[in-house]
Structures are given as C-alpha cells and as structure tokens.
Amino acid sequence: MQSSCKVELISVGNELLLGNTVNSNASWIASQVTSLGGSVARMTTVADNLDEISHAIKEAIQRRPAFIITTGGLGPTFDDMTLRGVAKALRVSVRLDRTAATLIQELYTRRLPNRRVRMTKPRLKMASIPSGGEAIRNPIGTAPAVRLSVGKIELFCLPGVPREAKAIFKDSIAKVISSRTGGLVFVERWVNVRGIMESTLAPMINQVMRRWPDVYIKSHPRGVEAGGRPHIELHFSTHGSDAGKAKGILLLAVRNLVDRLIEVDAKIGPVSRDV
C-alpha cells in the first residue's frame, strides 16, 4: 500500500546550493514524514531569491500535494525572503501579525529579563507574514513558523536552523500529518547481499515486486569488496493500516527474495538496519 499523503519539501538558502551547508533539514523531515505514514514526493532547493522561491511554491501547488513544507529564509536579514516569496506566489500581501510580534517579544523578554528590547525593523520583519497565515510558536528560536491553507493544501514555513525546524515539526506539524494519513504506518527492512551483480539481481527484484505489489524494493550498490565480490544493500518498505499485517507482507517478500539469492550462491549478511 502506498501512502496517498504526498508531501513536498522546499529548502531555501544560497549556502545549500554553494555546498557550504549539508541539507540535513530535508533528510530529517523526510524521515519523519515517512515514519508518520506520509510520502515525500519531491525535494526542491532554491536560492535566496524572491522569484525562485515564488516559482517553486507555485509549481508545488500545481502538483497538489497534501503538504508543502519550506525551511529557511524566515530571519531578520535582507536575504530572508521566504515569506515574501510565498505571498507573491499566493498573490497576497505581507502584513505585520500581532501574534507573531507577541511571540518574538516574549522570547526576548525571557532571554533578556533585565532589559527592554525594542521591536526594531528587523525584528518586525520576522513578525510580518502572508495575509491569511497563522504564526506558530518557535519553542527554541526567534522567528515564528507560519502555517497557511491553500485550498486543501497545508503549507508550513519553518526556520532553517535545524534545531528550530525539528522542534517546531515535532510540536506543531507531526500531529497534523498523522491525522491526514489516518494511522497509516511505515515498515522497512534492510538486507546485505554479497557476491551478485546488480544487473543479475534486478530481474529477481522485479519478480518479487510483481508478487507483492505493495512492497517497494530498492537496491543500493556499495562497491566491490576484496576478491571482486559486489556488495549491495537491499531496502524493503511498505505502508499499511495495520502494522502487523504490513510487517507480515514485508517479511514474505524479504524471505522470497532471500531464497532466490541463496539459490544463486549469493551471500546474505545480517540485517544492518531494521525498523
């Protein structure tokens, strides 16, 4: 069973495109979405550029996923323009949001209890969100996240700091995705295979997937070991409304493919990862 809850991730930041920063946000959020029964359909990375951000948002909306999640570009500096890009894509204005301003003010009050912190223009910038949006509390950082509804699509904009993005996702997004997936669970298993070329393995994978169409099998070549033995990791996965049944189907597919591999003298190693 494949998840019908499609999610698109849009990462914003020149540093990602320059290769200066590894996009850990996209990887982590994808793993969380998958574990909640959703399916990440696309990851897009764009520069700190108003037109690029707007274009990416409009393209994602046209594909009609259940959720669009952006990371990065919510801060106080000139190059933080994700919310303006979202507003441009939706053809709405950016306005100062009282809730967002209050959240920011409260954060500074907690951090600097003995000082009066003015809401300067850069700080007010973080409180300016697209019309129709809802400010979401950032439990460990300054810039609030933002939630908007675009028809049936839920759009969340998160800060780019990984600790902040993770905290907001856990606090405010995970439960929304879980409610949309209807309790669908994700089950996976990894198997190590040695001594068979991927081109020989490919037809076997096809046969097993035809027998168990709800199970997806992906081969990951890991190079050639001493003696010329190919090393491949196999990833089996499926979604299901019943965890026990989903795992049972998955294990049948694993067993069937492993039996086929043993017949051709491939060496099956221990499962390296199993969730």
Secondary structure in CASP SS format (residue, H / E / C, confidence):
PFRMAT SS
TARGET T0000
AUTHOR 0000-0000-0000
METHOD secondary structure of the structure
MODEL  1
M C 1.00
Q C 1.00
S C 1.00
S C 1.00
C C 1.00
K E 1.00
V E 1.00
E E 1.00
L E 1.00
I E 1.00
S E 1.00
V E 1.00
G C 1.00
N H 1.00
E H 1.00
L H 1.00
L H 1.00
L H 1.00
G C 1.00
N C 1.00
T C 1.00
V C 1.00
N C 1.00
S H 1.00
N H 1.00
A H 1.00
S H 1.00
W H 1.00
I H 1.00
A H 1.00
S H 1.00
Q H 1.00
V H 1.00
T H 1.00
S H 1.00
L C 1.00
G C 1.00
G C 1.00
S E 1.00
V E 1.00
A E 1.00
R E 1.00
M E 1.00
T E 1.00
T E 1.00
V E 1.00
A C 1.00
D C 1.00
N C 1.00
L H 1.00
D H 1.00
E H 1.00
I H 1.00
S H 1.00
H H 1.00
A H 1.00
I H 1.00
K H 1.00
E H 1.00
A H 1.00
I H 1.00
Q H 1.00
R H 1.00
R C 1.00
P C 1.00
A C 1.00
F E 1.00
I E 1.00
I E 1.00
T E 1.00
T E 1.00
G C 1.00
G C 1.00
L C 1.00
G C 1.00
P C 1.00
T C 1.00
F C 1.00
D C 1.00
D C 1.00
M C 1.00
T H 1.00
L H 1.00
R H 1.00
G H 1.00
V H 1.00
A H 1.00
K H 1.00
A H 1.00
L H 1.00
R C 1.00
V C 1.00
S C 1.00
V E 1.00
R E 1.00
L E 1.00
D C 1.00
R H 1.00
T H 1.00
A H 1.00
A H 1.00
T H 1.00
L H 1.00
I H 1.00
Q H 1.00
E H 1.00
L H 1.00
Y H 1.00
T H 1.00
R H 1.00
R H 1.00
L C 1.00
P C 1.00
N C 1.00
R C 1.00
R C 1.00
V C 1.00
R C 1.00
M C 1.00
T C 1.00
K H 1.00
P H 1.00
R H 1.00
L H 1.00
K H 1.00
M H 1.00
A C 1.00
S E 1.00
I E 1.00
P E 1.00
S C 1.00
G C 1.00
G C 1.00
E E 1.00
A E 1.00
I E 1.00
R C 1.00
N C 1.00
P C 1.00
I C 1.00
G C 1.00
T C 1.00
A C 1.00
P C 1.00
A E 1.00
V E 1.00
R E 1.00
L E 1.00
S E 1.00
V E 1.00
G C 1.00
K C 1.00
I E 1.00
E E 1.00
L E 1.00
F E 1.00
C E 1.00
L E 1.00
P C 1.00
G C 1.00
V C 1.00
P H 1.00
R H 1.00
E H 1.00
A H 1.00
K H 1.00
A H 1.00
I H 1.00
F H 1.00
K H 1.00
D H 1.00
S H 1.00
I H 1.00
A H 1.00
K H 1.00
V H 1.00
I H 1.00
S H 1.00
S H 1.00
R H 1.00
T H 1.00
G C 1.00
G C 1.00
L C 1.00
V E 1.00
F E 1.00
V E 1.00
E E 1.00
R E 1.00
W E 1.00
V E 1.00
N E 1.00
V E 1.00
R E 1.00
G C 1.00
I C 1.00
M C 1.00
E H 1.00
S H 1.00
T H 1.00
L H 1.00
A H 1.00
P H 1.00
M H 1.00
I H 1.00
N H 1.00
Q H 1.00
V H 1.00
M H 1.00
R H 1.00
R H 1.00
W C 1.00
P C 1.00
D C 1.00
V C 1.00
Y E 1.00
I E 1.00
K E 1.00
S E 1.00
H E 1.00
P E 1.00
R E 1.00
G E 1.00
V E 1.00
E C 1.00
A C 1.00
G C 1.00
G C 1.00
R C 1.00
P E 1.00
H E 1.00
I E 1.00
E E 1.00
L E 1.00
H E 1.00
F E 1.00
S E 1.00
T E 1.00
H E 1.00
G E 1.00
S C 1.00
D C 1.00
A H 1.00
G H 1.00
K H 1.00
A H 1.00
K H 1.00
G H 1.00
I H 1.00
L H 1.00
L H 1.00
L H 1.00
A H 1.00
V H 1.00
R H 1.00
N H 1.00
L H 1.00
V H 1.00
D H 1.00
R H 1.00
L H 1.00
I H 1.00
E H 1.00
V C 1.00
D C 1.00
A C 1.00
K E 1.00
I E 1.00
G C 1.00
P C 1.00
V C 1.00
S C 1.00
R C 1.00
D E 1.00
V C 1.00
END
